[in-house]
Amino acid sequence: MNGKVAIVTGASRGIGAATAKILAERGAKVVVNYARNAGAAEAVLASIREKGGEAIAIQADARNREQMNHLVEEAVKAFGTVDILVHNAGMNFVKKSFEDMTWDEFIQKTNDELQAAFVSTKAVLPYMKEQKYGRLVYVSSGLSNHPGPDFISHGTSKGALNSFVRYIAQELGRQGITANIVSPGLVETDATASIPEQFKQQQAASLPLGRIGQPEDIAKAIAFYASDDSAYLTGSYLPVSGGGEMR
């Protein structure tokens, strides 16, 4: 990955932060995108630079066309081009049953999820097309295929994201651009910190590999898709769940 330029959205914590660090360790120049937490993004930068990596941090809402275009322009100014997009930015959602949910609560997550993927991809596409090379990696969820109680808005939105990625893969493949999906199971992050420990232990016990995922587990799978080791893969869906989802 030496010299490749990677944009990682939602990179100030969790899976995004782990991904930014691993890509930098493997030689990529990394744009650490964040929405609000500048301090956390700076901590990711410091970690990368301490190990000799190159990175910059840029604030942008992944759903906002002007902000994402600005982010990409700044990336190109700093590093010359864009080779890799890791679309990881998380979108808030209402956790309710279908019976208790309104249409607006339900559709907000799908709108936000697809708008962020659409806008981010549009922003990097001209540079990837010009050089006839690109790696697009999208972070989905096992809940897109395996429903969980009260996750209907989240799971449906990620299912829509999966479909979007396959269409992108079909359309852009002849231009040297691949698009693939990494689908985590339960992962130890800030977003799952409120889940009771007993439930996590039960989930770990049910998995063939016997443990809950760590952000680095997901980041390594993302790094594979971001590298040329995955050059003959596009439109694929990779569960990273300790065997919880087998395909």
N, C-alpha and C positions, 0 to 999 in steps of 0.2 A: 504493500500500500504506500510505499515511499513516494512522497511528493503529491499524492492525490489530495484533493480538497473536499472535505466533508462538512455538510451542514447537518446538525442534529437539533431538531426542534424539541422543546421541552427538556432541555439538557441540564437544568440546574439541580436536579435531584433524581433519585431512583434509577430506573432503567436508562433514562437519557444521559444522566451523569456518568454512569458506568460505561455506556457506549462511547461517549466522547473520550473518556480516558483510554479505553482499549484501542480505539481507532488511532489516537495520538501515539500510544505505545508502539503501534505497528507501522508508524511512519506517516500517517495522514496529517495534514494541516486542518485543524478543526474550528468550525464556527459554533460556539456554544450559544444556542438561542434560549432565551428565557422570557417569560411574560411579565413577572412581577418581582421575583426574588433576586435582586442584583447581588446581594451578599453571597447567596448560595452559588450563583454563577461565577463570581470571583473566586470562590473557594475551589471550584472545578478547574478554573484557569490556573490557579496557583499549583494545584496538584499536577497538572499537565506540564507546566513550565519547570517545576522542580525536577522532573525526569527528562528534561531536555526537549520537550515537545513544543510545537507551535500552535497557538490558539488565540482566538479573540472571542469576546462575548458581545452579543448584540440583542437588544430587547426588541421583541416584535410579537404581536398577536398573530398566530398562524392563520387565523381566519381573515385577516385584514390584507387586502391586495396591496395597498400602498406601502404598508409596513414590511410585508414580505419582499416586495420588489426592492425596497431600500436595503433590506438585509442582504439580499443577493448581490446588489450593487456594491455594498461595502465588502462583502466576501471577495468579489472579483478585484476590487481595488487592492485589497490586502494580499491576495494569494494568486490572482491571475485568471482563475476560472472556477467552475464548480463541477466536480466529478460524481459526488455521492450526496444523496438526500436520504436522511433517516427521519421519517415522519413519525414522531413519537409524542407530540404534544397532546396532553390529556384534556378532555372536555368534561365539564361537570355534568352530572345527570341526576335525575330524581329516582330514588330507590323506593318503588312502590309496586304493589300488585297491579295487574291490568284493571281490575274492578275499581280500584281507588284512584287511578290515574286519569288525568284529563288529556285531551288531544295535544294541547300546547305543551304540557309537561313531557309527553311522549316524543313529540316530533322535534323538540328543541335539541336533544342530543344528536339525532340523526342529521339535522341541519348543520349543527356545529361540526360534527365529525367529518361530514362530506365536504363542507365548505373549506375546512382547514386542509384536507387532503388535496382538494381541487386547486386552491390558491397556492399552496406550497409547491405543488407539481408544476403549475403554470409558470411560477417565478423562475424555476431552475431550467425549465425545458429548452429555452433558446440556446443556452450555453452548451447543453448536452447534445442538442441536434447539430450545432455548428461543428463540434469536435467528433461527432458520430460515436459518442461514448457516454454512458451514464449508468449509475447504479441507484435505483430507487428501492428503498426498503420501508415497509409500512408495518407498524406495530398494531396488531389486532388483539383478540382475546379468545380463549377457549369457549367463552360464553356465547360466541357467535354461532357455534355449532351444538353446544350442549347447554340447554337452558338451566338457569338457577333461579330460585325464588326471588322475586322482586327486582330482577335484573333485566326486565323486558326492554326497557329503553336502551340500555347499554348494549345488550346482546344483539338487538335488532340493528343498531347503528353500526356495530362492528361487522355484522353480516353484510350490510350494504357496502362497507369499506372493502371487504373481501371481493365483492363483485366489481367494484370500481377498479381495483388493482388488476384484475384479470383483463378487463377491457383495455386498460393502459398498456399492459404487457403485450396484448395482441396487436395494438396499434403501433407501438414504438419499437418493436423488436428489430425490424429491418434497418433501423437507424442506430443500432448498436447500444440500445438502452434496454436494460432489464428492469423488471418490477416484480418484487416478491414480498410475501407476507410472513412475518414472524408472529406466532400466536402464543403468548405466555399463558400458563396456568396461574395458580396462586403464587405470588411472589412477595417476599418480605420487603415492603417499601413503606414510605410515609402514608400512602393511600390505603394500605391494609393494616396499619398499626392499631386501629380500633377493633379489629376482629379478635374475639376472645381467644386466648392462648389454647384453651381446651379444644376449640374447633380446629385450630391450626394443627394441633397434635393429631387429631382424628384424621384430618386430611392427609397429613404426612404418612400416617400408618396405612392409609388406603392406597398409596402410590407404590408402584413397583420399585422405584429408587429410594423410597422411604424417607424423603425429606421435602420440605417446602423449598421452592426456588429462591435464589438470590439474584439481585440485579445483574451480577456478572454472568450468571448462566444465560440470561437472555441476551446480554451484550455480545457474548461470544458468537451466538447464532447470527445476530445482526452483522457482526464483523465478517462472517463467512459470506453472507449475501453482498456485502459492500466490497468484497475483494474479487479479484479475477479468478479465484478458485471456483466461483459460481457462474462463470461465463456462459455455460450452456444450460442454465436454469432461468426460466422466467415464468411468471404466472403461478408460481408454486406457493403452497401453504405449509409452513413448518410449525407443528406444535412443539413447544418447549415447556414441558409440564411434568417431567419426571415419570413419564409413562401414563399420566392421567388421561391423555387423549392420544389414541393410536389410530393411524390412518394407513 
